[in-house]
Amino acid sequence: MMYSADTMIKPVPLGFVTAYIVKQNGIILIDAGIPGSEEIILGTLKGLGFKPPDVSLIIITHGHQDHAGSAAALQEETGAPIICHSADAGYLENGKQGRLKPCSIVGYFLKFFFNRKKLSEFPPVHPDILIESAFDLRPYGISGRIVPTPGHTKGSVSIVLNSGERFIGDLIFPKIPSGKPGLPFWAEKPELIMDSIRNICDSTCTRIYPGHGGPYTYYDLYDLMS
């Protein structure tokens, strides 16, 4: 668990992906893990002394199964609205992430595994809020904003807290086997990835929380951004 001024950050490991509980004046949940992850997420929330209705917003960074898989169950348990980018809303509403498009050798070989139906479909859910530009989180008790960061998917978003933390979904992947920050294995718009990274990962970052691996600091990204 991480604390920064009035910010509490609790990573929730869910196998190969991580969701995050963030608390300031309100509580938000960033991503929902694969289908069936709701029990772990809600158990972690309760272990922190909070109740499901305390969650004010569920943010889905992009519409892939490992990030949106338990969104429907969590929405039902918490009553919190779900927010995502309009470009990825169809994935959530249909419960299908679409075919992964490799942009690396690792992605090319792994696509045959992750494109299987079992790993690409999830219970559909209707997003309550769709965004296309920056979205202020202050009405939900969080000093920060959601920012579009397309590349991995057309509708990928990141969360930028005023206290310096960044939650970036799959904008950055850990390299194999070093675990150092690298580019995603798959991307719908690979030409936009570096612009998205530079847009939110700057010297004001205190810590960068990806959906896989990490966390990183701005200085960990030196080789990636040079």
C-alpha positions in Angstrom: 0.0 0.0 0.0 1.3 3.4 -0.9 0.5 6.8 0.7 1.3 10.2 -0.8 0.0 13.2 1.2 -3.7 12.6 1.3 -3.7 9.8 -1.3 -3.9 6.1 -0.5 -3.1 3.7 -3.3 -3.7 -0.1 -2.9 -2.6 -2.3 -5.8 -4.8 -5.4 -6.1 -2.8 -8.2 -7.9 -5.1 -10.4 -10.0 -2.7 -12.9 -11.5 -1.0 -11.3 -14.4 -2.9 -8.0 -14.2 -3.3 -5.4 -11.4 -6.3 -3.3 -10.5 -6.0 -0.3 -8.1 -8.0 1.2 -5.3 -7.4 4.9 -4.9 -8.7 6.9 -1.9 -8.6 10.6 -1.2 -11.9 12.3 -0.2 -13.6 9.6 -2.3 -12.7 6.1 -3.5 -12.2 5.1 -7.1 -11.5 1.7 -8.6 -9.1 1.6 -11.6 -9.8 -1.5 -13.8 -11.7 -4.7 -12.9 -9.4 -7.6 -13.8 -10.5 -10.8 -15.5 -14.0 -12.3 -15.0 -14.4 -13.6 -11.4 -12.0 -11.0 -9.9 -14.7 -9.2 -8.1 -14.4 -11.3 -4.9 -10.7 -10.4 -4.5 -11.3 -6.7 -5.3 -14.2 -6.4 -2.9 -12.4 -8.5 -0.3 -9.4 -6.1 -0.5 -11.8 -3.1 -0.2 -13.4 -4.6 2.9 -10.0 -5.4 4.4 -9.2 -1.7 4.2 -12.3 -0.9 6.2 -14.5 0.2 3.3 -17.8 -1.0 2.0 -18.7 -1.6 -1.7 -21.0 1.5 -1.8 -18.1 3.7 -0.8 -16.7 3.3 -4.3 -17.7 6.4 -6.2 -16.4 5.5 -9.7 -15.1 2.5 -11.7 -12.6 3.5 -14.4 -11.9 1.1 -17.2 -8.6 2.1 -18.8 -9.5 0.1 -22.0 -11.8 -2.6 -23.2 -9.8 -5.8 -22.9 -10.9 -8.8 -20.9 -8.2 -8.6 -18.3 -9.1 -5.0 -17.4 -12.9 -5.0 -17.9 -13.8 -8.7 -17.2 -15.4 -8.1 -13.7 -16.8 -4.6 -14.4 -20.4 -5.9 -14.6 -20.1 -7.7 -11.3 -18.4 -4.8 -9.5 -21.0 -2.4 -10.8 -23.7 -4.5 -9.4 -22.0 -4.9 -6.0 -21.0 -1.2 -5.6 -23.6 0.7 -7.5 -20.8 2.9 -8.8 -20.9 4.3 -12.4 -18.5 2.9 -14.9 -16.5 5.3 -17.1 -14.5 4.6 -20.2 -13.6 6.2 -23.5 -16.3 6.2 -26.2 -13.9 4.4 -28.6 -13.8 1.4 -26.3 -17.4 1.4 -25.2 -18.4 -1.2 -27.8 -16.0 -3.7 -26.3 -17.6 -3.4 -22.9 -21.2 -3.4 -24.2 -20.5 -6.5 -26.4 -18.3 -8.3 -23.9 -15.7 -8.9 -26.6 -12.3 -7.3 -26.9 -11.7 -8.0 -30.5 -8.6 -9.4 -32.1 -5.2 -8.4 -30.6 -3.0 -6.7 -33.1 0.7 -7.5 -32.4 3.3 -4.8 -32.7 6.2 -6.9 -31.4 7.7 -10.4 -31.8 6.4 -11.4 -28.4 3.0 -10.1 -29.2 2.9 -12.0 -32.5 3.5 -15.3 -30.7 1.3 -14.6 -27.7 -1.7 -13.5 -29.8 -2.5 -17.2 -30.6 -3.0 -17.8 -26.8 -4.7 -14.5 -25.8 -7.0 -14.4 -28.9 -8.8 -17.5 -27.7 -12.5 -17.0 -26.9 -11.9 -17.9 -23.2 -9.4 -15.0 -22.9 -11.1 -12.4 -25.0 -14.8 -12.5 -23.9 -16.4 -11.3 -20.6 -19.8 -10.4 -19.2 -21.0 -7.3 -21.0 -21.6 -4.1 -19.2 -23.1 -0.7 -20.2 -20.7 2.2 -19.4 -22.5 5.0 -17.6 -20.1 7.7 -18.6 -18.3 8.0 -21.9 -15.5 10.5 -22.5 -13.6 11.7 -25.5 -11.4 14.3 -23.7 -10.0 15.0 -20.3 -12.4 14.3 -17.4 -12.2 16.0 -14.0 -12.3 13.6 -11.1 -12.9 16.2 -8.4 -16.7 15.5 -8.3 -15.8 11.9 -7.2 -13.5 13.0 -4.4 -10.2 12.6 -6.3 -7.8 15.5 -7.2 -6.9 14.5 -10.7 -8.3 13.7 -14.1 -8.7 11.0 -16.7 -6.8 11.6 -19.9 -7.1 9.9 -23.3 -3.9 8.0 -24.1 -4.6 6.1 -27.3 -2.3 3.5 -28.8 -2.8 0.2 -27.1 -6.5 0.6 -28.0 -8.1 3.6 -29.7 -9.9 4.4 -26.5 -7.2 3.8 -23.9 -7.1 6.2 -21.0 -4.8 7.0 -18.1 -5.5 8.6 -14.7 -3.4 11.6 -13.7 -3.4 12.5 -10.0 -2.4 16.0 -8.9 -0.2 14.4 -6.3 2.0 13.0 -9.1 0.8 9.4 -9.6 -0.1 8.0 -13.0 -2.2 4.9 -13.7 -1.6 4.0 -17.4 -3.4 0.7 -18.1 -1.4 -1.0 -20.9 0.3 2.0 -22.3 3.6 0.5 -21.1 4.3 -3.2 -20.8 7.2 -4.8 -18.8 9.9 -6.2 -21.0 10.6 -10.0 -20.9 12.6 -11.1 -18.9 13.9 -7.9 -17.4 10.6 -6.3 -16.3 11.9 -2.9 -17.3 9.3 -0.6 -19.0 8.7 -1.3 -22.7 6.1 -0.8 -25.4 2.9 -2.8 -25.5 3.0 -6.2 -27.2 -0.2 -5.3 -29.0 -1.5 -2.0 -30.3 -4.4 -0.7 -32.4 -2.6 2.6 -33.0 1.1 1.9 -32.4 2.1 5.2 -34.0 0.3 7.1 -31.1 1.9 5.2 -28.2 5.0 7.3 -27.6 3.0 10.6 -27.9 0.6 9.2 -25.3 3.5 8.2 -23.0 5.1 11.6 -23.3 1.8 13.3 -22.8 1.4 12.1 -19.2 4.8 10.6 -18.1 6.9 13.7 -17.4 9.2 14.9 -14.7 6.3 15.7 -12.4 5.5 12.0 -12.1 6.1 10.5 -8.6 5.2 7.0 -9.6 3.7 5.2 -12.7 1.4 2.3 -12.1 0.8 0.1 -15.2 -1.7 -2.7 -15.5 1.2 -5.2 -15.8 4.5 -5.0 -14.0 5.9 -1.9 -12.3 5.5 0.4 -10.6 8.0 2.7 -12.3 9.4 6.2 -11.9 9.9 8.7 -14.6 13.6 7.9 -14.6 12.9 4.3 -15.2 11.5 5.4 -18.6 14.7 7.1 -19.7 15.7 4.3 -22.2 12.2 4.0 -23.5 11.7 7.7 -24.2 15.2 8.5 -25.5 
